[in-house]
Amino acid sequence: MTHDASAQLLEPLRLAIYRHFADTGRAPTREVLQLELAVGPDDLEAAMVSLAASRLVVLDGDGSIVMAHPFASVSFGFSVMGATTLYWGGCAWDAFAIPHLVPHEPRVLIATTCPACERALAWVVGTDEPPAGSELVRFATPAARAWDDVVATCQQQRIFCSQACIDEWTAARSEPEGTVFDLSTLWRLARGWYAGRLDANYQRREPAEAAEYFAAAGVPSSFWS
């Protein structure tokens, strides 16, 4: 396959991965992708590596798809249960984004546990208004450094029962607090962040556009400035 032909495969491959996640809650296998796209294994692998380099999928050491944000193929601590589909959210942000992105699941039950006290936490999250709750989300890594180690970034992005639980967690690990905000802000952050990702010719936001989005959502500037 020529370089131009390989480049032309990237968008159909991206769409196939994202739409499979949206429809099934699971990552597509290489065999499914080869059949759908009518490509051989070598061409598929080359295109997959290019997608990962463009930060549109996250691969593990053996090349398996770990995440296609907001979807994950393994647990990052957040289950997202719709009426017909069970998803893994890649982090708190991604879990809250899924009902906004998947038209057939506009209301979901998001469940997790507080990292500090292990209390079970759950909310019904829809597209009309934020869920009720006094819990807090902690972003340990600022946006500009999220892709230094994106898997670690997602693993550390959790929802806590209270400020006291955050204080206990960070003190025990000698970690800075990071950025902390409430569920309403998390819902606004997630609401439109992935808009268009299931459509053809999706374009990621440039940094200035992302900063405007974060500010409009009410996210503290310590996360994105």
DOSEKOL-858017 format. One record per residue (C-alpha): x, y, z; residue in three letters. Coordinates in pm, whole numbers, plus 32768, in hexadecimal, padded with zeros to 4 digits. Each point is the difference from the previous one (the first is absolute). Example, Ala and Ser with C-alpha at 12.3 -4.5 7.8 and 13.67 -1.06 7.14 Angstrom:
X,Y,Z,residu
84CE,7E3E,830C,ala
8089,8158,7FBE,ser
***
This chain:
X,Y,Z,residu
8000,8000,8000,met
8086,8157,7FA3,thr
8025,8119,80FA,his
7ED2,80B4,7F69,asp
7F2E,7EC4,800F,ala
806A,7FC5,8167,ser
7F9D,8163,805C,ala
7EAE,7FC9,7F5D,gln
7FC6,7ED4,80E3,leu
8027,80C8,8142,leu
7EA9,80A4,8009,glu
7F3B,7EC4,7FA1,pro
80C8,7F43,8109,leu
7FC1,810B,8108,arg
7E8B,7FFD,7FB5,leu
7FEF,7E85,8007,ala
80A6,7FF5,8157,ile
7F2F,8114,809A,tyr
7EB6,7F88,7F73,arg
8044,7E9B,8073,his
8044,807F,8160,phe
7EC3,80D5,7FF5,ala
7F29,7EE0,7F86,asp
808D,7EE6,80D6,thr
80C9,8098,811F,gly
812C,7F31,7F90,arg
8130,8031,7F23,ala
7FEB,7F5E,7EA8,pro
80ED,7EE0,7FBA,thr
8104,8015,7EF0,arg
7F3B,7EFA,7F3C,glu
7EC4,80D1,800C,val
80BE,8135,7F8B,leu
80AB,7F45,7EE4,gln
7EB3,7F7F,7F7F,leu
7F4C,814B,8022,glu
8114,80CA,7F5C,leu
8074,7EF3,7F08,ala
816F,8027,805C,val
8119,7F14,8058,gly
809E,7FDF,8159,pro
813D,80C3,7FAE,asp
7F42,8129,7F72,asp
7F14,7FFB,8128,leu
811E,8001,80FC,glu
80AE,8120,7F52,ala
7EBF,80CC,8006,ala
7FC2,7FA7,816D,met
8158,807F,8061,val
7FBA,8144,7F46,ser
7EB7,802C,80B9,leu
80B2,7FCE,814B,ala
810A,80FE,7F9D,ala
7EE7,80F7,7FB9,ser
7F71,7FC1,815F,arg
7EBA,7F76,7F75,leu
802D,7EA8,809C,val
80D8,7F79,8119,val
80AF,7EB3,7FCC,leu
80A6,7F1F,80FF,asp
814C,7F4B,7FD5,gly
7F71,7EEC,7F25,asp
7F40,80F3,7F25,gly
7EA8,7FC4,8099,ser
7F13,8127,8012,ile
7FF0,807E,8166,val
7F3E,8141,7FC2,met
7F53,80C3,7EF0,ala
7F94,8123,80D9,his
7F06,8006,80A2,pro
7FEA,7E86,7FE0,phe
80E7,7F03,80A5,ala
802A,7E8B,7FCB,ser
8066,7FBF,816A,val
7F8D,8089,814E,ser
8088,814F,806F,phe
7F17,8000,812B,gly
7EC0,8077,7F53,phe
7EE7,7F28,7F7A,ser
7F00,80AF,7F24,val
7EBF,7F37,7FE1,met
7F00,8066,7EFC,gly
7EB5,7F5B,7FAC,ala
80A3,7F12,7F07,thr
8178,802C,801A,thr
8106,7FF2,8113,leu
8133,80DB,7FCD,tyr
8146,803F,80B5,trp
804B,8172,8026,gly
8170,8053,7FDD,gly
7FEE,80F1,812A,cys
7F03,80DA,80B5,ala
7FFA,80F7,7EDD,trp
7FD0,7EED,7EFD,asp
7EF7,7F48,80C7,ala
7F2E,813D,8019,phe
8034,8043,7E8B,ala
7F73,7EB7,7F7F,ile
7E8A,8053,801C,pro
803E,8145,7F43,his
80B0,7F49,7EE6,leu
7F2C,7EC6,7FD1,val
7EA1,805D,7F84,pro
7F5F,7EB3,805B,his
8071,801B,816D,glu
7FA5,8163,8070,pro
7FE1,7F94,816E,arg
80F6,7F18,80AA,val
8057,7F84,815B,leu
8168,8056,8050,ile
8098,7F3C,8120,ala
8152,8012,80AB,thr
8099,7FFC,815C,thr
80A9,8110,80C9,cys
8177,7FB3,7FF0,pro
8034,806C,8169,ala
7EE7,7F58,80C2,cys
7F86,7F09,7EF5,glu
7E99,8072,8028,arg
7F26,7FA1,7ED4,ala
7F96,8130,7F33,leu
7EFE,800D,7EEA,ala
7F3D,8103,7F3A,trp
7EFF,7FFE,7EED,val
809B,80E6,7EFC,val
7F3A,808C,7EDE,gly
8022,810E,7EFA,thr
7F0E,8100,8091,asp
809A,8064,814C,glu
811A,7FA0,80EE,pro
7FC1,7EEA,80FB,pro
7FC8,8055,816D,ala
811A,7FB9,80F0,gly
8103,80A4,80DD,ser
8122,7F25,7F8D,glu
813A,8098,7F6A,leu
80D9,7FA0,7ED7,val
817B,801E,8019,arg
80DA,803B,7ECF,phe
8162,7FAD,806B,ala
809D,805D,7EB1,thr
7FCB,814E,7F4E,pro
7F7F,7FF7,7E9B,ala
814B,8064,7F63,ala
80AA,7EC9,808F,arg
7EE4,7F08,7FD7,ala
80A6,7F47,7EDF,trp
8154,7FDE,80A8,asp
7F6D,7EB7,8080,asp
7E92,7FFE,7FA1,val
7FB3,7EB4,80A6,val
8088,807D,814D,ala
7F45,8147,7FD1,thr
7EB8,7F45,7FD7,cys
8045,7F14,8121,gln
8036,8128,80E8,gln
7EC6,80BE,7F9B,gln
7F07,7F8C,8107,arg
7ECD,8074,80BF,ile
8011,8018,817C,phe
7EF2,800F,810B,cys
807C,8148,808F,ser
8123,80EE,802A,gln
8061,7F3A,8136,ala
802D,7EC8,7F2D,cys
80D2,80C0,7F04,ile
80D8,8089,811A,asp
8030,7EA4,8091,glu
8057,7F6D,7EAB,trp
80FC,8109,7F9C,thr
80A3,8010,8159,ala
8035,7E89,8008,ala
80B4,8013,7EB1,arg
80AE,814F,8031,ser
7F52,807F,7EC5,glu
7F89,8162,7FB4,pro
7E8A,802F,7FFD,glu
7FEE,8048,7E8C,gly
7EC1,809D,7F7D,thr
7EBA,7FB5,80B7,val
7E9E,805C,7F9D,phe
7E98,7F90,8029,asp
7F20,7F18,7F34,leu
7F4A,811B,7F52,ser
8149,8083,7F75,thr
8066,7EA0,7F9C,leu
7EB5,7FD6,7F46,trp
8030,814B,7F47,arg
8166,7FA0,7FAC,leu
7F90,7EB1,7F71,ala
7EC6,807C,7F51,arg
8092,8073,7EB6,gly
816E,7FA0,8010,trp
7FE2,7ED6,7F13,tyr
7EEE,808E,7F22,ala
802C,7F82,7E9C,gly
80EE,7EE7,8056,arg
7F15,7EFB,7F6C,leu
7FE3,80CA,7EBD,asp
80E1,8008,7ED0,ala
8118,8100,7FEB,asn
8008,8046,8174,tyr
8100,8107,8062,gln
8097,801E,815A,arg
7FFF,8155,80A2,arg
8134,80D8,7FE9,glu
8091,8068,8154,pro
7F63,815A,7FF8,ala
7EAA,7F6C,7FAF,glu
8029,7F01,8117,ala
8054,8114,80F9,ala
7EC6,80BF,7F9B,glu
7F31,7EC6,802E,tyr
8090,7FBA,8159,phe
7FC4,8165,8071,ala
7E98,7FFB,7F83,ala
7FC2,7EBC,80BE,ala
807C,80A5,8140,gly
8130,7F20,802A,val
8105,80A3,80E5,pro
8120,809A,7F3D,ser
80F8,7F2A,80C5,ser
7F96,7EE0,7F1F,phe
8028,80A2,7EAD,trp
80C1,8147,800E,ser
***
